[in-house]
């Protein structure tokens, strides 16, 4: 039976993947902080399957001196203590306290402590240690953590993943593993190193169990099976100032690191992105279980109004034929499970709109990729296949949640199918040849493959399958940029060059066209030469910088049309319009609980929350704060501003993640500065540095 280890959290939530419900710091914490006592402890060591709920002692110079005074009063000669003024910010390794003991066991034979305690053995009873833990509870906000040890190959390393637990009895883990993994949210000057995670430091340790590797089969270059993982510790951070300084792009990258662990993000983009597949065999069945499960699908269907075709597809693939068997109307569990029992696959479209942990994951990742991070869930009964072989127009990440599924990947059949801009039709088995990769995905595994890779998957006999496919980078290529850019170049060139506005030759209709394509006359050759000259003028006469900027802005509007709305943390509510509450006075007048002044410090809520665009001779701000969780449910939202206000918006964009005083905005009138700030803040695009109430 798995044990609960009681650990402490930070003083306030620091990111969407570390958003704990922690309260205000106690007076004792504030007092100790002022006196310079170290609260920054490290809880380390390799956790065995049975984990002790060990108390966490707080070491301080004054506490040791007080202990000596008590011993002297009893006639016991105290051992000299070496004073160390550097203890204030030193992290103490508490590994000996939790490595070997089970809850309720005696700790009299425990290992040695640090240098201060090297000459002593632990003689305190468990009761005394628990008393120290009770004292510590006044200092730290507490979280219950579920610790699961994961093994890997002998030559590599193993991982100890700490997942927050909500109700471990009869439920999947409710809280996101990402809340503790791969985010820190501290100020940029004090951020953790790249090998650290939120409240967790990385330390290498030898692996305990050897795992097997499988290579790609049936020809082609073998796709490596990555089983290497990292030993993760849990470490509470020192309390920071009462300010949120999270960088949403950094948080998105750290979330991506958690997704790919142990592959480094830089290595992934250098070796695999848009070029080859990557299979990570993690060997930890609960790694993604907080995102979705069979049970949560059943509850989702009951608690929300999902419709067939719009939200749910029922599919089958038998005898080489792919069919969609969608009924009409609402998708209720009895109908869904009836089709599932008959061997049909169930596809859930945009499940992040209904599943909070998946919404957190996708809304965090989208800031890093600057595009919609979509998701589909696929539930397939044993020994069944729901879809024909095909390729997609997205970069795909397959997260295996439950059961087992055998995946086969195939090379693009021809050059134009490499990195395609549109998805394919269904292929027959004869059209796709032999697979370059064949492997069974088990819970916790992840498989990445680029757009254009043909794929198909089937459950193993005796096993159902539930997996998520995350999709990114749809229509975000150079071709998509040029589609926006070339019309702008042409429009500008036409305005600047009279030759482009001259009429076509009268005889051109008898020189060009499909019926005249074989016309080899001198007149046709002259016409071709003239058109090439005009195209060169278009390219050479236009300022590429201006056109490129406008094209990127137009392409970015697609992101603000499709993106998920931001997830608002509890501490962000205290600084944004989402936490504001208005009331009336005795005269019925509306009173707001916030006030914006020159001294007010503000910043963007997220790095990509808005986009400044110049179009139709006007300055507009597009934003996604008012978007629906359902894909493109609402029309794009934007506000128009004066040309004189555009520079102030630019300052806010370029200053992120730092805060800017309202007085620093480059406008002449103070009232205008406050009006612009209030307009953006009241639309949920800005946040204050300090809580407004």
C-alpha positions as CSV (number, residue, x, y, z in Angstrom):
1,X,0.0,0.0,0.0
2,X,1.4,3.4,-1.0
3,X,2.1,5.8,1.8
4,X,1.5,9.5,2.0
5,X,4.5,11.8,2.6
6,X,3.6,15.1,4.1
7,X,5.7,17.9,2.6
8,X,5.7,21.6,2.6
9,X,4.8,24.0,-0.3
10,X,5.8,27.5,-1.3
11,X,4.2,30.5,0.3
12,X,2.1,31.2,-2.8
13,X,1.3,29.6,-6.2
14,X,4.0,30.3,-8.7
15,X,2.6,29.0,-12.0
16,X,-0.3,27.2,-13.6
17,X,1.7,24.0,-13.0
18,X,2.5,24.9,-9.4
19,X,-0.8,26.4,-8.3
20,X,-1.3,25.1,-4.8
21,X,-3.9,26.4,-2.4
22,X,-1.5,27.8,0.0
23,X,-2.5,30.4,2.6
24,X,-0.8,33.5,3.9
25,X,2.5,33.1,5.8
26,X,2.3,32.8,9.5
27,X,3.6,35.3,11.9
28,X,6.2,32.8,12.9
29,X,7.5,32.5,9.3
30,X,7.8,36.3,9.0
31,X,9.6,36.4,12.3
32,X,12.1,33.7,11.3
33,X,12.6,35.3,7.9
34,X,13.5,38.6,9.5
35,X,16.0,36.9,11.8
36,X,17.6,35.1,8.9
37,X,16.7,31.5,9.8
38,X,16.9,29.2,6.9
39,X,13.6,27.7,5.7
40,X,15.1,26.5,2.5
41,X,15.5,22.8,3.2
42,X,16.2,20.0,0.8
43,X,14.2,16.8,1.0
44,X,16.3,14.3,-0.9
45,X,17.3,10.8,-1.3
46,X,16.0,7.8,-3.2
47,X,12.5,7.0,-1.9
48,X,11.7,3.4,-1.5
49,X,8.2,1.9,-2.2
50,X,7.3,2.4,1.4
51,X,7.9,6.0,2.3
52,X,8.1,7.3,5.8
53,X,6.1,10.3,6.8
54,X,9.2,11.7,8.5
55,X,9.2,15.0,10.3
56,X,11.4,17.7,8.9
57,X,13.5,19.4,11.5
58,X,14.4,23.1,11.2
59,X,18.0,23.7,12.1
60,X,19.0,27.1,13.5
61,X,21.8,28.3,15.7
62,X,19.5,29.6,18.4
63,X,17.7,26.3,18.6
64,X,20.9,24.4,19.3
65,X,21.9,26.9,21.9
66,X,18.6,26.7,23.7
67,X,19.0,22.9,23.7
68,X,22.4,23.3,25.4
69,X,20.9,25.5,28.1
70,X,18.3,22.8,28.9
71,X,21.1,20.1,29.1
72,X,23.1,22.3,31.4
73,X,20.1,22.8,33.7
74,X,19.9,19.0,33.9
75,X,23.6,18.7,34.7
76,X,24.5,17.3,31.3
77,X,27.6,18.7,29.7
78,X,26.8,20.0,26.3
79,X,29.1,19.3,23.4
80,X,30.6,22.4,21.8
81,X,28.8,23.6,18.7
82,X,30.7,25.2,15.9
83,X,29.1,28.5,14.9
84,X,28.4,29.0,11.2
85,X,27.0,32.3,10.0
86,X,26.5,30.8,6.6
87,X,23.6,28.6,7.7
88,X,21.1,31.3,6.8
89,X,20.9,30.4,3.1
90,X,22.3,27.0,3.1
91,X,20.2,24.0,2.0
92,X,20.5,21.1,4.4
93,X,20.4,17.6,3.0
94,X,17.7,15.7,5.0
95,X,18.2,12.5,3.0
96,X,19.1,10.4,6.1
97,X,15.7,11.2,7.7
98,X,13.5,9.6,5.1
99,X,15.6,7.0,3.4
100,X,15.2,3.9,5.5
101,X,12.3,4.3,7.9
102,X,8.7,3.3,7.8
103,X,5.9,5.2,9.5
104,X,5.8,4.3,13.2
105,X,9.3,2.7,13.3
106,X,12.0,3.7,15.7
107,X,14.7,6.0,14.3
108,X,17.3,5.3,17.0
109,X,19.6,3.5,14.5
110,X,19.4,6.2,11.9
111,X,22.4,7.4,9.9
112,X,24.6,10.4,10.7
113,X,23.5,14.0,10.1
114,X,25.6,16.8,8.6
115,X,28.8,18.1,10.2
116,X,27.0,19.7,13.1
117,X,25.7,16.3,14.1
118,X,28.5,13.9,13.0
119,X,29.5,13.0,16.5
120,X,25.9,12.3,17.6
121,X,23.5,9.5,16.8
122,X,19.8,10.1,16.7
123,X,18.4,9.1,20.1
124,X,15.2,11.1,19.9
125,X,12.0,9.1,19.9
126,X,9.5,9.3,17.1
127,X,7.2,11.3,19.4
128,X,9.8,14.0,19.9
129,X,10.5,14.2,16.1
130,X,6.7,14.5,15.4
131,X,6.6,17.4,17.9
132,X,9.3,19.1,15.9
133,X,7.2,18.5,12.8
134,X,4.2,20.1,14.5
135,X,6.3,23.2,15.2
136,X,7.3,23.2,11.6
137,X,3.7,23.2,10.4
138,X,3.4,26.7,11.7
139,X,6.1,27.8,9.2
140,X,5.3,25.9,6.0
141,X,2.1,25.5,4.1
142,X,1.5,21.7,3.8
143,X,0.8,19.5,0.8
144,X,0.3,15.7,0.7
145,X,2.6,14.2,-1.9
146,X,2.4,10.8,-3.4
147,X,5.9,9.4,-4.3
148,X,6.4,6.7,-6.9
149,X,9.8,5.3,-7.8
150,X,10.5,4.6,-11.4
151,X,13.4,2.5,-12.7
152,X,15.3,2.5,-15.9
153,X,18.3,0.8,-17.6
154,X,21.3,-0.1,-15.6
155,X,23.7,2.3,-17.4
156,X,21.3,5.2,-17.0
157,X,19.3,6.7,-14.2
158,X,16.0,6.4,-12.4
159,X,13.4,9.0,-11.6
160,X,11.5,9.6,-8.4
161,X,8.4,11.6,-9.5
162,X,6.5,13.5,-6.9
163,X,2.8,13.9,-7.8
164,X,0.3,15.9,-5.7
165,X,-2.5,13.7,-4.5
166,X,-6.0,14.8,-3.9
167,X,-8.0,11.6,-3.1
168,X,-6.1,8.5,-3.8
169,X,-9.0,6.2,-2.8
170,X,-11.1,5.3,-5.8
171,X,-9.9,8.1,-8.0
172,X,-7.1,8.9,-10.4
173,X,-4.7,11.4,-9.0
174,X,-6.7,14.6,-9.2
175,X,-3.9,17.1,-9.2
176,X,-1.5,17.6,-12.1
177,X,2.0,16.1,-11.9
178,X,3.0,19.2,-13.7
179,X,2.2,21.3,-10.7
180,X,5.4,20.1,-9.1
181,X,7.4,19.2,-12.2
182,X,9.4,21.5,-14.4
183,X,8.2,24.9,-13.2
184,X,9.6,27.3,-10.7
185,X,8.0,30.7,-11.3
186,X,10.7,32.5,-9.3
187,X,12.2,35.8,-10.4
188,X,14.4,35.5,-13.4
189,X,17.5,36.4,-11.4
190,X,16.9,33.6,-8.9
191,X,15.5,30.9,-11.2
192,X,16.6,27.3,-10.8
193,X,19.1,25.7,-13.1
194,X,18.0,23.8,-16.1
195,X,18.2,20.5,-14.4
196,X,16.0,21.6,-11.5
197,X,12.2,21.5,-11.2
198,X,9.7,23.4,-9.2
199,X,10.5,22.7,-5.6
200,X,12.7,20.0,-6.9
201,X,16.4,19.5,-7.5
202,X,17.9,17.0,-9.8
203,X,20.5,14.6,-8.6
204,X,21.9,11.6,-10.4
205,X,21.6,8.2,-8.8
206,X,22.3,4.6,-10.1
207,X,19.4,2.7,-11.5
208,X,18.0,-0.2,-9.6
209,X,16.2,-2.1,-12.2
210,X,17.1,-2.9,-15.8
211,X,14.5,-2.2,-18.5
212,X,14.5,-3.8,-21.9
213,X,14.7,-1.9,-25.2
214,X,13.2,-2.7,-28.6
215,X,14.4,-1.5,-31.9
216,X,12.4,-0.5,-34.9
217,X,11.5,-3.4,-37.0
218,X,10.8,-4.2,-40.7
219,X,13.6,-2.1,-42.2
220,X,14.4,1.6,-42.3
221,X,16.4,3.6,-39.9
222,X,15.8,2.4,-36.4
223,X,14.0,4.9,-34.1
224,X,15.7,4.9,-30.8
225,X,13.7,3.8,-27.7
226,X,14.7,6.3,-25.0
227,X,14.4,4.9,-21.4
228,X,16.8,7.2,-19.6
229,X,15.2,9.2,-16.8
230,X,16.4,11.5,-14.1
231,X,16.2,11.3,-10.3
232,X,13.9,14.0,-9.2
233,X,13.9,15.4,-5.6
234,X,11.3,17.5,-3.9
235,X,12.6,20.8,-2.5
236,X,10.6,23.6,-1.0
237,X,11.7,27.0,-2.2
238,X,12.4,30.0,0.0
239,X,9.5,32.4,0.2
240,X,9.6,35.1,-2.4
241,X,8.2,38.7,-2.2
242,X,4.4,38.9,-2.6
243,X,4.8,39.4,-6.4
244,X,4.1,37.1,-9.4
245,X,7.0,37.1,-11.8
246,X,6.2,34.1,-13.8
247,X,7.3,34.1,-17.5
248,X,4.6,32.2,-19.4
249,X,7.0,31.2,-22.2
250,X,9.5,29.8,-19.7
251,X,6.7,28.0,-17.9
252,X,5.6,26.5,-21.2
253,X,9.1,25.3,-21.9
254,X,9.4,23.7,-18.5
255,X,6.1,22.0,-19.1
256,X,7.4,20.7,-22.4
257,X,10.5,19.4,-20.6
258,X,8.2,17.5,-18.3
259,X,6.4,16.0,-21.2
260,X,9.7,14.9,-22.9
261,X,11.6,13.9,-19.8
262,X,14.4,12.7,-20.0
263,X,15.0,14.2,-23.5
264,X,16.2,17.8,-23.3
265,X,14.2,20.3,-25.3
266,X,17.3,21.5,-27.2
267,X,18.2,17.9,-28.2
268,X,14.6,17.2,-29.2
269,X,14.5,20.2,-31.6
270,X,18.0,19.4,-33.0
271,X,17.5,15.7,-33.5
272,X,13.8,15.0,-34.0
273,X,11.6,18.1,-34.7
274,X,10.1,17.9,-38.2
275,X,12.6,15.2,-39.2
276,X,12.2,11.9,-37.4
277,X,10.1,10.1,-34.7
278,X,11.0,9.9,-31.1
279,X,9.8,7.2,-28.7
280,X,10.2,7.6,-25.0
281,X,9.5,4.4,-23.0
282,X,9.1,5.8,-19.6
283,X,8.1,2.8,-17.5
284,X,5.9,4.8,-15.2
285,X,2.3,4.0,-15.6
286,X,0.8,7.0,-13.8
287,X,2.8,9.7,-15.5
288,X,-0.1,11.0,-17.5
289,X,-3.0,9.5,-15.5
290,X,-4.0,12.8,-14.0
291,X,-5.0,14.1,-17.4
292,X,-7.8,11.7,-18.3
293,X,-9.1,8.2,-17.5
294,X,-11.9,5.9,-18.5
295,X,-13.8,7.0,-15.4
296,X,-13.4,10.7,-16.0
297,X,-14.7,10.2,-19.6
298,X,-17.9,8.7,-18.1
299,X,-18.3,11.6,-15.7
300,X,-17.5,14.2,-18.4
301,X,-20.3,12.8,-20.6
302,X,-22.8,12.9,-17.7
303,X,-21.9,16.4,-16.5
304,X,-21.5,18.2,-19.8
305,X,-23.6,18.5,-23.0
306,X,-21.4,16.8,-25.6
307,X,-22.8,16.1,-29.0
308,X,-21.9,13.5,-31.6
309,X,-19.8,14.9,-34.5
310,X,-19.2,18.2,-32.7
311,X,-17.5,16.7,-29.6
312,X,-17.5,12.9,-30.1
313,X,-16.9,10.5,-33.0
314,X,-17.7,6.8,-33.1
315,X,-15.4,5.0,-35.6
316,X,-14.4,1.6,-36.8
317,X,-11.9,0.1,-39.2
318,X,-12.7,-3.4,-40.5
319,X,-11.6,-5.2,-43.6
320,X,-9.7,-2.2,-44.8
321,X,-12.7,0.1,-44.6
322,X,-12.9,3.1,-42.2
323,X,-16.4,4.1,-41.1
324,X,-17.9,6.9,-38.9
325,X,-21.0,5.6,-37.0
326,X,-22.1,8.8,-35.3
327,X,-25.7,8.9,-34.1
328,X,-27.5,12.3,-33.8
329,X,-27.9,14.4,-30.7
330,X,-26.3,14.3,-27.3
331,X,-23.6,11.8,-26.5
332,X,-24.6,10.0,-23.3
333,X,-22.7,7.2,-21.6
334,X,-25.2,4.3,-22.5
335,X,-24.9,5.1,-26.2
336,X,-21.2,5.5,-26.1
337,X,-20.5,2.3,-24.2
338,X,-22.9,0.4,-26.4
339,X,-20.8,1.3,-29.4
340,X,-17.6,0.7,-27.5
341,X,-18.8,-2.8,-26.5
342,X,-19.4,-3.6,-30.2
343,X,-15.7,-2.9,-31.0
344,X,-16.0,0.7,-32.0
345,X,-13.4,3.4,-31.1
346,X,-14.4,6.6,-29.4
347,X,-12.7,9.8,-30.3
348,X,-13.2,12.9,-28.1
349,X,-12.6,16.2,-29.8
350,X,-11.2,19.1,-27.8
351,X,-11.5,17.3,-24.4
352,X,-9.4,20.1,-22.8
353,X,-12.6,22.1,-22.8
354,X,-14.0,19.8,-20.2
355,X,-11.0,18.3,-18.3
356,X,-9.2,20.9,-16.0
357,X,-5.8,19.2,-15.9
358,X,-5.6,18.8,-19.7
359,X,-6.7,22.4,-20.1
360,X,-3.9,23.5,-17.8
361,X,-1.4,21.5,-19.8
362,X,-2.5,22.8,-23.2
363,X,-2.9,26.4,-22.1
364,X,0.6,26.4,-20.7
365,X,2.2,24.8,-23.7
366,X,0.5,27.2,-26.2
367,X,2.5,30.1,-24.8
368,X,5.8,28.3,-25.7
369,X,4.7,27.2,-29.2
370,X,2.7,30.4,-29.9
371,X,0.0,28.3,-31.5
372,X,-3.0,26.3,-30.5
373,X,-2.1,23.1,-28.7
374,X,-5.0,20.9,-29.5
375,X,-5.9,17.5,-28.1
376,X,-8.0,14.5,-29.1
377,X,-8.6,11.5,-26.9
378,X,-9.0,8.0,-28.3
379,X,-10.6,5.1,-26.5
380,X,-10.3,1.8,-28.3
381,X,-11.6,-1.7,-27.1
382,X,-9.3,-4.7,-27.1
383,X,-8.0,-6.2,-30.4
384,X,-9.5,-3.3,-32.4
385,X,-8.5,-0.5,-34.7
386,X,-10.5,2.7,-35.3
387,X,-8.8,4.5,-38.1
388,X,-7.2,3.7,-41.5
389,X,-3.5,4.5,-42.2
390,X,-3.1,8.2,-43.0
391,X,-0.9,11.2,-42.2
392,X,-1.7,14.5,-40.6
393,X,-0.8,18.1,-41.0
394,X,0.3,18.6,-37.4
395,X,3.2,17.6,-35.2
396,X,1.8,14.8,-33.0
397,X,2.6,13.8,-29.5
398,X,0.9,10.5,-28.4
399,X,0.5,10.1,-24.7
400,X,-0.4,6.6,-23.6
401,X,-2.8,6.8,-20.6
402,X,-4.2,3.3,-20.2
403,X,-3.9,-0.2,-21.7
404,X,-1.6,-1.0,-24.7
405,X,-1.6,-0.1,-28.3
406,X,0.7,-1.2,-31.2
407,X,1.8,1.7,-33.4
408,X,3.3,1.4,-36.9
409,X,4.9,4.3,-38.7
410,X,5.7,4.6,-42.4
411,X,7.8,6.9,-44.5
412,X,6.1,9.5,-46.7
413,X,5.5,7.9,-50.1
414,X,6.8,10.8,-52.2
415,X,8.6,14.2,-51.6
416,X,5.5,16.3,-51.7
417,X,4.2,14.4,-48.7
418,X,7.1,15.5,-46.5
419,X,5.9,18.1,-44.0
420,X,2.5,18.4,-45.8
421,X,0.2,21.4,-45.2
422,X,-3.0,19.3,-45.3
423,X,-3.9,15.8,-44.0
424,X,-4.1,12.8,-46.3
425,X,-6.9,10.6,-47.4
426,X,-7.1,7.1,-46.0
427,X,-4.6,4.7,-47.5
428,X,-4.9,1.0,-48.1
429,X,-2.3,-1.4,-46.6
430,X,-0.8,-2.0,-50.0
431,X,-0.1,1.7,-50.6
432,X,2.1,2.3,-47.6
433,X,4.7,-0.5,-47.7
434,X,6.6,-1.8,-44.7
435,X,6.7,0.1,-41.4
436,X,9.9,1.9,-40.3
437,X,8.8,1.7,-36.7
438,X,6.6,-0.8,-34.8
439,X,6.3,-0.7,-31.0
440,X,3.7,-1.2,-28.3
441,X,3.0,1.8,-26.2
442,X,2.2,1.3,-22.5
443,X,0.9,3.7,-19.9
444,X,3.4,6.6,-19.4
445,X,5.1,6.2,-22.8
446,X,5.1,9.0,-25.3
447,X,5.6,8.9,-29.1
448,X,6.4,11.9,-31.3
449,X,6.2,11.9,-35.1
450,X,6.3,14.8,-37.6
451,X,3.5,15.7,-40.0
452,X,3.6,13.6,-43.1
453,X,4.5,10.4,-41.3
454,X,1.9,7.7,-42.2
455,X,0.6,5.9,-39.1
456,X,-1.9,3.4,-37.8
457,X,-2.5,1.8,-34.4
458,X,-4.3,-1.2,-33.0
459,X,-4.9,-2.4,-29.5
460,X,-3.2,-5.6,-28.2
461,X,-5.3,-8.7,-27.6
462,X,-6.8,-8.5,-24.1
463,X,-6.0,-4.8,-23.6
464,X,-8.1,-1.7,-24.3
465,X,-6.3,1.6,-25.0
466,X,-6.8,5.2,-24.0
467,X,-4.4,7.7,-25.4
468,X,-4.2,11.5,-26.0
469,X,-2.8,13.0,-29.1
470,X,-1.5,16.6,-28.6
471,X,-1.2,18.6,-31.8
472,X,0.9,21.6,-32.5
473,X,2.2,23.7,-35.4
474,X,-0.7,23.4,-37.8
475,X,-0.2,25.8,-40.7
476,X,2.7,27.6,-39.1
477,X,5.3,27.1,-41.9
478,X,7.2,29.5,-44.1
479,X,4.7,28.8,-46.8
480,X,1.9,30.1,-44.5
481,X,3.9,33.2,-43.8
482,X,4.6,33.8,-47.5
483,X,0.9,33.4,-48.2
484,X,0.4,36.4,-46.0
485,X,3.5,38.2,-47.1
486,X,3.3,38.0,-51.0
487,X,-0.1,39.8,-51.3
488,X,1.2,42.6,-49.1
489,X,4.4,42.9,-51.2
490,X,2.3,43.0,-54.4
491,X,-0.1,45.6,-53.0
492,X,2.8,47.9,-52.0
493,X,4.6,47.3,-55.3
494,X,1.4,48.1,-57.3
495,X,1.0,51.4,-55.4
496,X,4.7,52.4,-56.0
497,X,5.2,51.2,-59.6
498,X,3.1,52.5,-62.6
499,X,4.4,49.7,-64.9
500,X,2.4,47.2,-62.9
501,X,-0.8,49.2,-63.5
502,X,-0.4,49.3,-67.3
503,X,-2.9,47.3,-69.5
504,X,-2.1,43.9,-70.9
505,X,-1.3,43.6,-74.6
506,X,-4.3,43.1,-76.8
507,X,-2.9,39.9,-78.4
508,X,-2.0,38.3,-75.1
509,X,-5.3,36.3,-75.0
510,X,-4.2,34.4,-78.0
511,X,-0.6,33.8,-76.7
512,X,-1.3,32.4,-73.2
513,X,-3.8,29.9,-71.7
514,X,-4.1,26.2,-71.7
515,X,-5.1,26.1,-75.3
516,X,-2.0,28.2,-76.3
517,X,0.5,26.6,-73.9
518,X,2.3,25.0,-76.9
519,X,2.5,28.3,-78.7
520,X,6.2,28.9,-79.5
521,X,6.0,32.3,-81.1
522,X,8.3,35.2,-80.5
523,X,5.4,37.2,-79.1
524,X,4.8,34.6,-76.3
525,X,8.5,34.6,-75.4
526,X,8.4,38.4,-75.1
527,X,5.3,38.2,-72.9
528,X,7.0,35.8,-70.5
529,X,10.1,38.0,-70.3
530,X,8.0,41.0,-69.5
531,X,6.1,39.3,-66.7
532,X,9.4,38.1,-65.1
533,X,10.8,41.6,-65.2
534,X,7.7,42.9,-63.3
535,X,8.0,40.1,-60.7
536,X,11.6,41.1,-60.1
537,X,10.4,44.7,-59.6
538,X,7.9,43.6,-57.0
539,X,10.6,41.8,-55.0
540,X,13.2,44.6,-55.3
541,X,11.1,47.7,-54.9
542,X,9.5,46.7,-51.6
543,X,11.0,47.2,-48.1
544,X,11.0,43.6,-46.9
545,X,11.1,44.5,-43.3
546,X,7.8,46.4,-43.3
547,X,6.1,43.7,-45.3
548,X,7.5,40.9,-43.1
549,X,6.3,42.6,-39.9
550,X,2.8,43.0,-41.2
551,X,2.7,39.4,-42.4
552,X,3.8,38.1,-39.0
553,X,1.1,40.2,-37.4
554,X,-1.5,38.8,-39.7
555,X,-0.4,35.2,-39.1
556,X,-0.4,35.9,-35.3
557,X,-4.0,36.8,-35.5
558,X,-4.7,33.1,-36.2
559,X,-3.2,32.2,-32.8
560,X,-5.4,34.8,-31.0
561,X,-8.4,33.4,-32.9
562,X,-7.8,29.8,-31.9
563,X,-5.9,29.9,-28.5
564,X,-7.4,28.7,-25.2
565,X,-8.2,31.4,-22.7
566,X,-5.5,31.8,-20.0
567,X,-5.9,29.9,-16.7
568,X,-6.0,32.4,-13.9
569,X,-4.2,31.5,-10.7
570,X,-5.6,32.3,-7.3
571,X,-2.8,34.9,-6.7
572,X,-3.4,36.4,-10.1
573,X,-7.0,37.0,-9.3
574,X,-5.8,39.3,-6.5
575,X,-4.0,41.4,-9.2
576,X,-6.4,41.2,-12.2
577,X,-9.9,42.1,-13.0
578,X,-10.9,38.4,-12.5
579,X,-10.7,39.0,-8.7
580,X,-12.3,42.4,-8.6
581,X,-15.6,42.8,-6.9
582,X,-17.9,45.9,-7.1
583,X,-20.5,47.0,-4.7
584,X,-22.9,49.9,-4.2
585,X,-23.0,52.5,-1.5
586,X,-26.1,53.8,0.3
587,X,-26.9,56.0,-2.7
588,X,-26.8,53.1,-5.2
589,X,-23.6,54.2,-6.7
590,X,-21.2,51.5,-8.0
591,X,-17.9,51.3,-6.1
592,X,-14.9,49.4,-7.5
593,X,-12.3,47.8,-5.2
594,X,-9.3,48.9,-7.3
595,X,-7.8,52.2,-8.3
596,X,-5.1,52.9,-11.0
597,X,-2.7,55.7,-10.3
598,X,0.6,56.9,-11.8
599,X,2.5,54.9,-9.2
600,X,0.7,51.6,-10.1
601,X,3.0,49.0,-11.6
602,X,1.6,46.7,-14.3
603,X,2.6,44.1,-16.8
604,X,1.0,41.8,-19.4
605,X,-0.9,38.8,-17.9
606,X,0.9,36.5,-20.4
607,X,3.7,37.0,-22.9
608,X,1.4,36.4,-25.9
609,X,-1.9,37.6,-24.4
610,X,-2.2,40.4,-27.0
611,X,-0.9,41.4,-30.5
612,X,-0.5,44.9,-31.8
613,X,-1.6,45.0,-35.4
614,X,-1.8,47.9,-38.0
615,X,-4.5,47.2,-40.5
616,X,-7.1,49.2,-42.5
617,X,-5.2,52.4,-41.4
618,X,-6.0,51.7,-37.7
619,X,-4.1,50.4,-34.7
620,X,-5.7,47.3,-33.2
621,X,-5.0,45.0,-30.3
622,X,-6.1,41.4,-30.8
623,X,-6.3,39.2,-27.7
624,X,-7.4,35.8,-26.6
625,X,-8.5,36.5,-23.0
626,X,-12.2,36.3,-24.0
627,X,-11.9,33.1,-26.1
628,X,-13.9,30.0,-25.4
629,X,-12.3,26.7,-24.5
630,X,-14.2,25.3,-27.5
631,X,-12.4,25.7,-30.8
632,X,-13.1,29.0,-32.4
633,X,-16.6,29.3,-30.8
634,X,-16.4,33.1,-30.7
635,X,-15.5,35.7,-33.3
636,X,-12.0,37.3,-33.0
637,X,-11.8,40.1,-30.4
638,X,-9.9,43.3,-30.7
639,X,-9.9,46.9,-29.5
640,X,-8.9,50.0,-31.5
641,X,-6.5,52.5,-30.0
642,X,-5.1,55.8,-31.0
643,X,-1.8,56.0,-32.9
644,X,-0.4,57.9,-29.9
645,X,-1.1,55.0,-27.6
646,X,0.6,52.4,-29.7
647,X,4.1,53.2,-28.3
648,X,2.8,52.5,-24.8
649,X,1.5,49.1,-25.8
650,X,4.9,48.4,-27.3
651,X,6.5,49.3,-24.0
652,X,4.3,46.8,-22.2
653,X,5.1,44.1,-24.7
654,X,8.8,44.5,-24.6
655,X,9.0,45.0,-20.9
656,X,7.4,41.6,-20.1
657,X,7.9,39.8,-17.7
658,X,9.0,43.0,-15.8
659,X,6.5,45.5,-14.4
660,X,6.2,49.0,-15.7
661,X,4.9,52.0,-13.8
662,X,2.0,53.8,-15.4
663,X,4.0,57.0,-15.2
664,X,6.7,55.4,-17.5
665,X,4.3,55.0,-20.4
666,X,5.3,57.3,-23.3
667,X,2.3,59.6,-23.4
668,X,2.1,63.3,-22.5
669,X,-1.0,63.4,-20.4
670,X,-1.3,61.4,-17.1
671,X,-5.0,61.0,-17.6
672,X,-4.4,59.3,-21.0
673,X,-1.8,56.9,-19.4
674,X,-4.3,55.9,-16.8
675,X,-7.2,55.5,-19.3
676,X,-5.1,53.1,-21.5
677,X,-3.9,51.1,-18.5
678,X,-7.5,50.8,-17.2
679,X,-8.9,49.8,-20.5
680,X,-6.3,47.0,-20.9
681,X,-6.6,45.9,-17.2
682,X,-10.4,45.7,-17.3
683,X,-10.2,43.4,-20.3
684,X,-8.0,41.0,-18.4
685,X,-4.8,41.8,-20.3
686,X,-2.8,43.4,-17.5
687,X,-2.0,42.5,-13.9
688,X,-0.9,44.7,-11.0
689,X,2.4,44.0,-9.2
690,X,0.6,44.1,-5.8
691,X,-2.8,42.9,-4.8
692,X,-5.4,45.7,-5.1
693,X,-7.3,44.6,-1.9
